Amino acid sequence: MTTHSIGFRSMHGEWFSAQHVRTRNGEPTGNRKVRRIVLACILFAGLLIQLGVRLAIIEEGYRLEALRRETLLNDERLRAVRLEWSTQSRPSALADAAAERLSLYATMPQRIRRIDFATTELSK
């Protein structure tokens, strides 16, 4: 019983092993060289793609972290603005601001006079 290495059978029933598919110099045939080169190129391209994807993921992570920090900062600013608005929109604060900036003061009830236009026109 004979054992054969990996190979193939020809149309005539002859068994060709890996040793038979070499040139006289012992080098692989051109077809096998091309296959090896193509396989190496495919593996190299796969590694480059994987590296590119990993770098993109890392870059996206840094971008998301920066956006998260910016969101926290904007939330803090919004809280400060809301506090300032609620403080300034109190009725007493609005009255004080009107008195200070516009010289507006509450009128005394004794200074209010009602003018009746109907009686003033008839008296003329």
Buried (B, 14 or more C-beta within 10 A) or exposed (E): EEEEEEBEEEEEEEEEEEEEEEEEEEEBEEEEEEEEEEEEEEEEEEEEEEEEEEEEEEEEEEEEEEEEEEEEEEEEEEEEEEEEEEEEEEEEEEEEEEEEEEEEEEEEEEEEEEEEEEEEEEEE
